[in-house]
Structure formats: C-alpha cells, structure tokens
Amino acid sequence: MTDIAFHVNLADPEGYACRLLRKASASGAQVVVVGDPAQLRALDQALWTFSPADFVAHAVAGATPAPVLARTPVVLAPEAAAAPHRQVLVNLGEEVPAGFDGFDRLIELVGNDPAALDSARRRWKHYQGSGHAPRKIDQKDVAA
C-alpha cells in the first residue's frame, strides 16, 4: 500500500519542493512530480535557479525522449502515467493524482492559504476512504 504523507503549512511550496527534490535526488530516489502545467513550468525554472551550488537533474515528460526520461531521477509530469518511475510521487496539484496507488510513496505538498488547505482536506478524506492512513508533517514550526 502506498505510504502517504502530507507536508503542510508550507509558506513557499515551490521552494520547499526544490529542497525536497534536491534531498531525494541526492539519496538516489526516483521521483515524479505532478501538478498543473503552470506549477510544473514554475518548478522547472526554480530547479535551475534555486541554488547556485546545486543542480537537480530533472526532465519534463512529453518534452524529453523516453530513454532520457527513464534515466532522469526527477520527472515533472502532468499526470503520473506519463512518467517512467514508480518510487516516489510528489503532488503539487489540488486533485488526487490518478494512479497514485502505483507508487511506493506519495508526498502531498500543501501551502498555508485557505484554498490549498481545503483541497488538501478533500484529498486526505479520499485517501482515508480508500483504506490508506495518511500522515501529517507540519512545517509551520520548522526553520527554513
């Protein structure tokens, strides 16, 4: 069963995603990030610029040849089925990602604005209703 964790109260979800992906990539994890096209474009740009000393190898599904995509540790995709990896799925979007249960782990990134919190509550209930036991990791007291 997929391990589901909600990282909540993120003041800067995009910056948090960059740091999370840097850490995951350094550990050898294969990660798929899903979200709406605007979120994925912004994350793609942020991964190139967030730290002058670090590079997080990543590719965009649909814009990268399949053999390269398969060897890239971080794949940005509009939907999970468009990516070759099934280890970790990171959701930036407001909907339950289709096919999430085909991954070992799902990490939901949730900002601290009311709309983000409302959609996160709906996803939490969906996961619980499908037999999963999501965990909450609150970032409000964690230093950046």
N, C-alpha and C positions, 0 to 999 in steps of 0.2 A: 504494500500500500504506500502511496506517495506521502512523504513527510512534508507537512505544510507549515510554514512559519510566516507570520505577518510582522514585518518590521514597520512599526507605527510611529506617528508623531515626527515625521521627517521634515525638518524645516526646509531642506533642499534635496528633494528626491533624486534629481539628476546628479548632483554632486555625490550623494550617498551611493547611487548606482555605480558611478565611476570608481569609487573606492572599493566597493564590494566586488566589482568585476576585476579590479587590479589584484585583490587578495585571492579571488577564486582562480584567476589565471596563473598566478604565482604558485598556487598549490597543485596545479595540473588538472583542475576541474574543467569539464566541458560544459559551457553554459549557453542557453538560448534565452534571449530577451525578447519578449513580446510587448506590444503596445500599439497605439495608433501611429500612423505614418509620421505625423508631426513630432511625436515623442521620440520615435526612433531616429529621425533626422537630427534632432537636437542632441540626442545621446551620442550619435555617431560623431558629430562635431565636438562635443565635450570630451569624448575619449581621446581625441587628437590634441586637445589643448589643456586639459585639467591639471597636468603636472609636467613641467619641462624635463624632469628627470626620469619619468616613467613612460613606457609605451605598452598599451594593452592591445595585443593583436586581436583584431576583430574584422568581421566581414558582414555585408548586408545580403541576406537571402534574396534571390531574384536579380541581383546585380553582380554576383560573383559566380564564376564557373563552379560546378558541383565538386570537382576534385579538390579545388582550393578550399571551398566551404567545408568539406569533410575534415580538413586538417587544421582548420581555424578554431582556436579554443572558445572564442566568444562570437556567437552568431546573432545578429539583430534580424528579427523576422516579424512580418505582420501577423503570422499565425504559427503555432508550434509545428504543425505538419510540414511547413516549408523548410525546416531545419534538419540537419543530419544527426544531431546529438539528442540523447535522451537521459542525460545525467541530472542536470540542474536547469530548471525553468524559472526565470525571473519575470514577473508580471508588473508592468508599469501602467497597464490599462485599467479601465473601470469594470470590465466584464470578466467572468470566469473564462480563462483561456481554454478553448477546445483542445482536448487531448492531454490535459494536464496530468491525468492519471497514468499516462505512459512514461512519466518521468520519475526518477528516484526522489527528487526534492522539488518543491515549489516554494519560491520566496515571493511574497507579495510586498511591494513597496508602497507605503501609504503616507501621503503628505498630511499636514495638520489642518487643512482647510475643511470646512463642513461638507462640501460635495465629495471630497476624497474619502472622508470618514463614513459618510452614508453609503457609498458604493462598496467600501470595504466591509461594512456590516452585512450587506446583502451577500457578498461573496462568502464571508465567514459562515453565514447560515446555510448557504448552498453546500459548502464543504461538509459541515456538520450533518446536514440532511442526507448526504451521500455516504455517511459512515466514517468520515475522516475526523481526526481530532487535531484541529489547527492549534498552533501555539502563538502567543503574542510576545514579541520582543519590543519593548517600549524604549524608544530612543530619546525621549524628552529630557532625561537626566544624564545622557551620555555626552561628554565633551566632543566637539568636532575635531 
